[in-house]
């Protein structure tokens, strides 16, 4: 959902830092998100109930204010029976307000709960739509630390939006309710100046407006930096949390390398950045407190001073004076709502900006390749084959040519269903880009890729990902954990050499930490054996594994008789067991540095007997030169 088609991101180089959206556009975006969420009906019902409770509360507060007149008049007359009667009336009114306050507090909490549910689910749903999260991660500053925006910023926005919205509505209703009372009381204020007398219509209303307006103006002047400072604080807090999490995740490697001191210095730099922003916020909030606190204390005597001329001239009784003071305070409180909440409003605007910028950036990821001058065309094939037509892939594009790229040496290539293929490449060719292009994640280059239906393809990356929670879920990922029977899961574990885990299918654990790198890759292969896809594309997945592990995993793949396999990389076991057709990636621009051998194309790896006899650890011949296998 695009809110403003004319909205432009603020960009410095390739680092997107935000969008030039007005507050109204941002609110419209959030309203649209909630309107399409599953909590819409619940939220509407709670809002209606809140309005009803607030209206009733305002009415009872007006009754409480009117109660001041007979109560204080009974004190002035020393009328004991009337005094006790008014205490009974007060008990009824106060009890009613107590019940209403409890009900409103419950509705407030439920509104914040459902608002957070709607916001958090919407952001996660938008972020994890196909390909968006990966594209966002490489789109600049806006893609840094998405967890902060999805968790902390979303929580702050939901809670502060609820609190501020309810406060604004309540203050508005109180203002409307009491401004009439105060205007009516002001009509009886008669001022005597010498021998002349005069009255000012709505005298106390204008006094309350002037008092609140001056406080609002000074708060705006003093606290105008708070929005920017709060936005910077949330950003720095996210960086600090990421540093701590990153160090915790890799503490073993850090300790072994003796890098604790280096990490300590790096984390202390982030701590210092957070503390510097907090220090600026403290100064800004302190300056704002001068205004808010001074006006808060002055309000104790200001209404009495305003009404004093009428009272001392005999135009008001003590009870009427207290009614006027109470109404003035209610009107002033309602008018000063902005002043009292300037700090929270600044924080709310900061979180609104961060959340809406993130959401808009996520939505923009769908059009990430629209303006690229050189884009690989990707479309679905008509015959369940995979065709690479004059394909050139690059790490950089210009308007007229592909730079730092490579191509398929064999030209246009068609891989038919059921084939087994291995793709080698020149030294220095980034084969991973071919894998990403086949997965639809890399579009820089020229030519065309015709793919079989994506739902029939399984991509196994070089770096394994093991989903959290139970081992059953890790083996089934990304499919539903209930899709496979226990016998199927256990058989897959046996095939990849993880039979010792058969009794732990429903054990919840951090399997990405409990399993070593080889075992994590084995989990991915086990899923392939369970899913039995029509196509499997592997990105150097076997590189770095021990020869016996490679052989075991490849034999497991060989059991998938009807599966087409494309292995991007070099693997003796894959070559030995599956006897694949070999394709080659050729650099468009040979490297200009290093040995001359590095500029020559690599020798093809062919399934010869000599190649089969070669040890996995033996260097591979590349253009006549020897290089260790990766």
C-alpha positions in Angstrom: 0.0 0.0 0.0 1.6 3.2 -1.1 0.6 6.3 0.8 2.1 9.0 -1.3 3.3 8.3 -4.7 5.2 11.5 -4.8 7.0 10.8 -1.5 10.8 10.7 -2.1 13.4 9.1 0.2 16.1 11.3 1.7 19.2 9.7 0.3 22.9 10.3 0.7 24.7 8.2 -1.8 23.2 4.8 -1.5 22.2 5.2 2.2 18.5 5.8 2.5 17.8 7.5 5.8 14.1 8.5 5.6 11.1 9.8 3.6 9.8 13.3 3.2 6.3 12.4 4.3 4.1 14.8 6.3 2.6 13.7 9.6 -0.8 13.5 7.9 0.6 11.1 5.3 2.2 9.0 8.1 -1.0 8.9 10.0 -2.9 7.9 6.9 -0.5 5.1 6.3 -1.0 3.7 9.8 -4.7 4.1 9.6 -4.8 2.1 6.4 -2.6 -0.6 7.9 -5.0 -1.0 10.9 -8.1 -0.8 8.8 -6.9 -3.9 6.8 -5.7 -5.8 9.9 -7.4 -8.6 11.7 -7.9 -6.6 14.9 -9.9 -3.8 13.2 -13.3 -4.9 14.7 -11.9 -5.3 18.2 -10.2 -2.0 18.1 -13.3 -0.2 16.8 -15.5 -1.7 19.6 -12.9 -0.7 22.2 -12.7 2.9 20.8 -16.5 3.2 20.9 -16.6 1.9 24.4 -13.9 4.3 25.4 -15.7 7.3 23.9 -18.8 6.4 25.9 -16.9 6.0 29.2 -15.1 9.3 28.6 -18.4 11.2 27.9 -20.0 9.8 31.0 -16.9 10.6 33.1 -16.9 14.2 31.8 -20.6 14.5 32.7 -20.0 13.2 36.3 -17.0 15.6 36.6 -19.3 18.5 35.7 -21.6 17.3 38.5 -18.6 17.1 40.9 -17.6 20.7 40.0 -21.2 21.9 40.6 -21.2 20.1 43.9 -18.5 22.6 45.1 -21.1 25.4 45.4 -23.5 23.9 48.0 -20.6 22.2 49.8 -18.6 25.3 50.4 -21.7 27.4 51.0 -22.7 25.0 53.8 -19.2 25.6 55.3 -19.6 29.4 55.0 -23.1 29.1 56.8 -21.8 26.6 59.3 -24.8 24.4 58.4 -23.9 21.0 59.8 -26.8 18.9 58.3 -26.2 20.4 54.9 -22.5 19.7 55.3 -23.1 16.0 56.0 -25.7 15.7 53.2 -23.1 17.1 50.7 -20.6 14.6 52.0 -23.0 11.8 51.0 -23.5 13.3 47.6 -19.7 13.5 47.2 -19.5 9.8 48.1 -21.9 8.8 45.3 -20.1 11.0 42.8 -16.6 9.9 43.8 -17.7 6.3 43.8 -19.1 6.6 40.3 -15.9 8.3 39.1 -13.8 5.5 40.6 -15.7 2.8 38.8 -15.5 4.8 35.5 -11.8 5.3 36.0 -11.2 1.6 36.5 -13.2 0.7 33.4 -11.4 3.4 31.3 -8.0 2.1 32.5 -9.0 -1.4 31.4 -10.1 -0.2 28.0 -6.9 1.9 27.7 -4.8 -1.2 28.2 -6.8 -3.3 25.8 -6.6 -0.6 23.1 -2.8 -0.5 23.5 -2.7 -4.3 23.3 -4.7 -4.6 20.1 -3.0 -1.6 18.5 0.4 -3.2 19.1 -0.9 -6.5 17.8 -2.2 -4.9 14.6 1.0 -2.8 14.1 3.5 -5.6 14.9 1.7 -8.2 12.7 1.4 -5.7 9.9 5.1 -4.7 10.0 6.3 -8.3 10.2 3.9 -9.4 7.4 5.1 -6.6 5.1 8.7 -7.2 5.9 8.7 -11.0 5.4 6.8 -10.9 2.1 8.8 -12.6 -0.6 12.2 -11.0 -1.2 11.5 -7.8 0.6 13.6 -8.4 3.7 16.7 -9.4 1.8 16.5 -6.4 -0.5 15.9 -4.1 2.4 19.0 -5.3 4.2 21.2 -4.0 1.3 19.2 -0.8 0.7 21.2 1.5 3.0 20.7 2.9 6.5 17.0 2.2 6.5 17.7 -1.5 6.5 20.0 -1.5 9.5 18.7 -3.1 12.6 15.2 -3.8 11.5 14.6 -5.7 14.8 14.6 -2.3 16.6 11.8 -0.9 14.4 9.8 -4.1 14.4 10.0 -4.5 18.2 10.9 -1.5 20.3 9.7 1.2 17.9 6.4 -0.6 17.2 5.8 -1.1 21.0 6.5 2.6 21.7 4.3 3.8 18.8 1.4 1.5 19.9 1.5 2.5 23.5 2.1 6.2 23.0 -0.5 6.5 20.3 -3.1 4.9 22.6 -2.2 7.1 25.6 -1.9 10.3 23.6 -5.1 9.8 21.6 -7.2 9.0 24.7 -5.7 11.9 26.5 -6.5 14.3 23.6 -10.1 13.0 23.3 -10.6 13.3 27.0 -9.1 16.8 27.2 -11.3 17.9 24.3 -14.5 16.6 25.9 -13.6 18.2 29.2 -12.8 21.5 27.4 -16.2 21.5 25.7 -18.0 20.5 28.9 -16.3 23.1 31.2 -15.9 26.0 28.9 -19.6 26.5 28.9 -19.7 26.4 32.7 -16.8 28.9 33.0 -18.4 31.2 30.4 -21.7 31.2 32.4 -19.9 31.9 35.6 -17.9 34.7 34.0 -21.1 36.5 33.0 -21.7 37.4 36.7 -18.3 39.0 37.1 -18.8 42.7 37.5 -15.8 45.0 37.9 -16.0 48.3 39.6 -13.5 51.0 38.6 -14.2 54.3 40.4 -17.8 55.1 40.0 -18.2 53.0 36.8 -18.9 49.2 36.6 -18.4 46.9 33.7 -18.2 43.2 32.8 -16.1 41.2 30.3 -18.1 38.4 28.6 -16.3 35.1 29.2 -13.7 36.8 31.3 -12.3 33.6 32.9 -12.5 31.7 29.7 -10.2 34.2 28.0 -7.9 34.2 31.0 -7.6 30.4 30.9 -6.9 30.5 27.1 -4.3 33.2 27.6 -2.6 31.2 30.4 -2.5 27.9 28.5 -1.5 29.6 25.2 1.5 31.3 26.8 2.6 27.9 28.3 2.2 26.2 25.0 4.2 28.8 23.1 7.1 28.7 25.6 7.0 24.8 25.6 7.2 24.8 21.8 10.2 27.2 21.9 12.1 25.4 24.6 11.3 21.8 23.5 11.5 21.9 19.7 14.7 19.8 19.7 13.1 16.9 21.4 11.7 15.2 18.3 15.1 15.0 16.6 16.9 14.0 19.7 14.5 11.2 20.4 14.8 9.8 16.9 18.6 9.9 17.2 18.4 8.2 20.6 16.3 5.3 19.2 18.8 4.8 16.4 21.8 4.8 18.7 20.0 2.5 21.2 19.4 0.0 18.3 23.1 0.2 17.3 24.2 -0.5 20.9 21.8 -3.5 21.2 23.0 -4.9 17.9 26.7 -4.6 19.1 25.8 -6.5 22.3 23.8 -9.1 20.5 26.6 -9.6 17.9 29.2 -10.0 20.5 27.1 -12.5 22.5 26.4 -14.6 19.4 30.1 -14.8 18.5 31.7 -14.8 22.0 33.4 -18.1 21.4 35.3 -16.8 18.3 36.0 -13.5 20.1 37.5 -15.3 23.1 39.6 -17.7 21.2 41.0 -14.9 19.1 41.7 -12.9 22.3 39.6 -10.0 21.0 37.7 -9.1 24.2 39.6 -5.8 24.6 38.7 -4.9 21.0 35.1 -5.7 21.5 35.0 -3.8 24.7 36.3 -0.7 23.0 33.8 -1.0 20.2 30.9 -1.5 22.5 32.1 1.4 24.7 32.0 3.6 21.6 28.3 2.7 21.1 27.6 3.3 24.8 29.2 6.7 24.6 27.1 7.6 21.6 23.9 6.6 23.5 25.0 8.5 26.6 25.8 11.6 24.5 22.3 11.7 23.1 20.7 11.0 26.5 22.8 13.9 27.9 21.4 16.2 25.2 17.9 14.9 26.0 18.4 15.5 29.7 19.3 19.2 29.0 16.3 19.7 26.7 13.9 18.0 29.1 15.3 20.0 32.0 14.7 23.3 30.1 11.2 22.1 29.3 10.6 21.3 33.0 11.3 25.0 33.9 8.2 25.9 31.8 5.9 23.0 32.7 6.7 23.0 36.4 6.4 26.8 36.8 3.0 26.9 35.1 1.9 23.9 37.1 2.6 25.6 40.4 1.2 28.9 39.4 -2.2 27.3 38.5 -2.8 26.8 42.2 -3.4 30.6 42.7 -4.0 32.0 39.2 -7.7 31.1 39.0 -8.3 32.6 42.5 -6.5 35.7 41.5 -8.5 36.0 38.3 -11.8 35.6 40.2 -10.8 37.6 43.2 -12.1 41.0 42.0 -15.6 39.6 41.6 -15.4 37.8 44.9 -14.2 40.7 47.0 -16.7 43.0 45.3 -19.5 40.7 46.6 -20.4 39.3 43.2 -19.6 35.7 44.1 -20.2 33.5 47.2 -17.4 31.3 48.5 -19.1 28.3 46.8 -19.4 30.1 43.5 -15.7 31.1 43.7 -14.7 27.4 44.2 -16.9 26.4 41.3 -15.2 29.0 39.1 -11.8 27.9 40.3 -12.6 24.2 39.5 -14.0 25.0 36.1 -10.9 27.2 35.4 -8.6 24.4 36.3 -10.5 21.9 34.1 -10.4 24.3 31.1 -6.7 25.1 31.8 -5.9 21.4 32.1 -7.6 20.6 28.8 -5.9 23.5 27.1 -2.5 22.7 28.5 -2.7 19.0 27.4 -0.3 19.8 24.6 2.1 21.5 27.1 2.0 18.7 29.6 2.5 16.1 26.8 5.1 17.9 24.6 7.8 15.5 25.6 5.7 12.3 24.9 4.4 13.9 21.7 8.0 14.5 20.6 8.8 10.8 21.3 5.6 9.7 19.5 6.5 11.7 16.4 10.0 10.2 16.4 8.7 6.6 16.6 6.0 7.4 14.0 8.7 8.6 11.7 10.9 5.6 12.2 8.1 3.1 11.8 6.5 4.7 8.8 9.8 5.2 7.1 10.6 1.5 7.6 7.2 0.4 6.3 7.4 2.6 3.3 10.9 1.3 2.5 9.7 -2.3 2.8 6.9 -1.5 0.3 9.3 0.1 -2.0 11.4 -3.1 -2.2 8.8 -4.4 -4.7 10.0 -1.8 -7.2 13.7 -2.1 -6.4 14.7 -3.1 -10.0 12.3 -0.9 -11.9 14.9 1.9 -12.6 18.0 -0.3 -13.2 19.4 0.3 -16.7 20.6 -3.3 -17.1 18.3 -5.9 -15.7 18.2 -9.6 -16.2 14.8 -10.7 -17.5 13.4 -13.5 -15.4 10.3 -15.4 -16.5 8.7 -18.8 -16.2 9.6 -21.4 -18.8 6.8 -23.1 -20.8 8.3 -26.7 -20.7 9.5 -27.1 -17.1 13.1 -26.5 -18.1 15.7 -23.9 -17.1 17.2 -21.8 -19.9 20.0 -19.2 -19.7 19.8 -17.0 -22.8 22.9 -14.9 -23.5 23.2 -14.4 -19.7 25.7 -11.9 -18.4 25.8 -11.3 -14.6 27.6 -8.3 -13.1 28.4 -6.8 -9.7 27.9 -3.3 -11.3 25.9 -1.9 -14.2 26.1 1.2 -16.3 23.8 2.5 -19.0 25.7 0.7 -21.8 27.6 -2.2 -20.5 28.0 -4.8 -17.8 31.1 -4.4 -15.6 33.0 -6.8 -13.4 30.8 -9.6 -14.7 30.8 -13.0 -16.2 28.8 -15.1 -18.6 28.1 -18.7 -19.5 30.9 -19.8 -21.7 28.6 -22.2 -23.6 26.3 -19.3 -24.6 22.6 -20.1 -24.4 22.1 -23.2 -22.2 19.0 -25.3 -21.5 18.8 -27.6 -18.6 16.1 -30.2 -19.1 14.1 -31.8 -16.3 16.0 -34.7 -14.8 19.5 -33.5 -15.6 22.4 -33.2 -13.2 24.6 -30.2 -13.8 27.7 -28.6 -12.2 28.7 -25.0 -12.9 32.4 -24.1 -12.5 34.0 -20.8 -13.1 37.1 -18.7 -13.8 39.2 -17.7 -10.8 37.7 -14.6 -9.2 34.2 -15.1 -10.7 31.6 -14.6 -8.0 29.5 -17.7 -8.6 27.2 -16.8 -5.8 25.6 -14.2 -8.0 24.5 -16.9 -10.4 22.8 -18.7 -7.5 21.1 -15.4 -6.4 20.0 -14.7 -10.0 18.4 -18.1 -10.3 16.6 -17.4 -6.9 15.4 -14.1 -8.3 17.5 -12.0 -5.9 20.1 -10.6 -8.2 19.1 -8.7 -11.4 22.2 -6.8 -12.4 23.3 -7.9 -15.9 21.8 -8.7 -19.2 20.1 -11.6 -20.9 17.2 -13.8 -19.8 16.5 -16.6 -17.4 13.6 -18.9 -18.0 12.8 -20.8 -14.8 10.5 -23.7 -14.0 7.7 -22.8 -11.4 9.4 -21.4 -8.3 7.2 -23.6 -6.1 8.9 -26.7 -7.6 12.4 -25.4 -6.9 14.5 -25.7 -3.7 17.5 -23.5 -3.2 20.2 -24.6 -0.7 22.6 -21.8 0.1 26.3 -22.1 1.1 25.6 -20.9 4.6 23.1 -23.1 6.3 20.0 -21.7 8.2 18.6 -23.8 11.0 15.2 -22.5 12.2 14.6 -22.2 15.9 12.3 -24.1 18.2 12.0 -27.9 17.7 14.2 -30.1 15.5 11.0 -31.2 13.7 10.4 -27.6 12.7 14.1 -27.2 11.6 13.9 -30.2 9.4 10.6 -29.1 7.9 11.5 -25.5 7.3 10.0 -23.6 5.4 7.1 -26.0 5.3 4.7 -26.8 8.1 6.1 -29.0 10.8 3.2 -31.4 10.8 3.6 -32.2 7.1 6.0 -35.1 7.6 5.6 -38.2 9.7 8.1 -39.2 12.4 9.3 -42.2 10.3 10.1 -39.9 7.4 12.0 -37.4 9.5 14.0 -40.2 11.2 14.8 -41.8 7.9 16.1 -38.4 6.6 18.3 -38.0 9.7 19.8 -41.4 9.1 20.6 -40.6 5.5 22.6 -37.4 6.4 24.4 -39.0 9.4 22.3 -37.4 12.2 20.7 -40.6 13.4 21.7 -39.8 17.0 19.1 -37.0 17.0 16.1 -39.2 16.1 14.7 -39.1 19.6 14.8 -35.3 19.8 12.4 -34.3 17.1 10.2 -32.4 19.6 13.0 -31.0 21.7 13.1 -27.2 21.7 16.7 -25.9 21.6 19.0 -23.4 19.8 19.9 -26.0 17.2 22.0 -23.5 15.3 24.3 -23.5 18.3 24.1 -27.2 19.3 25.0 -28.4 15.8 28.3 -27.7 14.1 28.6 -26.2 10.6 28.6 -29.6 8.9 25.6 -30.8 10.8 23.7 -27.6 10.1 24.3 -28.2 6.4 23.2 -31.8 6.8 19.8 -30.5 8.2 19.3 -28.6 4.9 20.0 -31.8 2.9 17.7 -33.8 5.1 14.9 -31.3 4.2 15.6 -31.8 0.5 15.3 -35.5 0.9 11.9 -35.0 2.7 10.5 -32.4 0.3 11.6 -34.3 -2.9 11.4 -31.1 -5.0 11.5 -31.2 -8.8 14.5 -28.9 -8.9 17.4 -28.4 -6.4 19.9 -25.6 -6.9 22.9 -25.7 -4.5 25.4 -22.9 -3.9 28.8 -24.4 -3.1 27.0 -26.3 -0.3 29.5 -29.2 -0.2 32.7 -27.0 -0.1 34.6 -27.3 3.1 33.0 -30.5 4.3 35.0 -33.7 4.9 35.1 -36.1 2.0 33.1 -38.8 3.7 30.4 -36.3 4.7 30.2 -35.0 1.1 29.9 -38.5 -0.2 27.1 -39.3 2.2 25.1 -36.2 1.4 25.5 -36.6 -2.4 24.4 -40.2 -2.2 21.3 -39.0 -0.4 20.7 -36.6 -3.3 21.2 -39.4 -5.8 18.2 -41.2 -4.3 16.0 -38.4 -5.6 15.7 -40.0 -9.0 13.2 -37.5 -10.5 14.9 -34.3 -9.2 16.9 -32.0 -11.5 20.0 -30.8 -9.7 22.2 -27.8 -10.5 25.4 -27.5 -8.3 27.2 -24.2 -8.5 30.7 -24.8 -7.4 33.3 -27.6 -7.3 32.7 -30.9 -5.5 34.6 -34.2 -6.3 31.8 -36.2 -4.6 29.1 -34.6 -6.7 31.2 -35.2 -9.8 31.9 -38.8 -8.8 28.4 -39.9 -7.8 26.2 -38.0 -10.2 28.4 -37.6 -13.3 26.9 -34.2 -14.1 27.1 -32.1 -17.3 29.7 -29.3 -16.6 29.1 -25.7 -17.5 31.6 -22.8 -17.1 31.4 -19.2 -16.0 33.8 -17.0 -17.9 34.9 -13.5 -16.6 34.0 -10.7 -19.1 37.0 -8.6 -17.9 40.0 -10.6 -16.8 41.6 -9.4 -13.5 44.6 -7.1 -14.2 46.5 -7.9 -11.0 48.3 -10.9 -9.7 50.0 -13.8 -11.6 49.4 -14.2 -15.3 47.8 -17.6 -14.6 45.0 -15.8 -12.8 43.9 -14.1 -15.9 43.5 -17.3 -17.9 40.2 -19.2 -17.9 39.9 -22.2 -15.7 40.3 -25.7 -17.0 37.0 -27.6 -17.2 36.4 -30.2 -14.6 35.2 -33.3 -16.5 34.1 -36.6 -15.1 37.2 -38.5 -16.1 38.7 -41.4 -14.2 41.7 -39.3 -13.3 39.4 -36.6 -11.8 37.6 -39.3 -9.9 40.8 -40.6 -8.4 41.9 -37.2 -7.2 41.8 -36.6 -3.5 39.4 -33.9 -2.3 42.2 -32.1 -0.6 44.4 -32.0 -3.7 44.7 -28.6 -5.4 42.5 -28.2 -8.5 44.2 -27.3 -11.8 43.1 -23.8 -12.9 44.5 -22.7 -16.2 47.7 -24.6 -15.6 48.2 -23.1 -12.1 47.5 -24.8 -8.8 45.2 -23.4 -6.2 43.9 -24.9 -3.0 40.2 -25.8 -3.0 38.0 -23.4 -1.1 
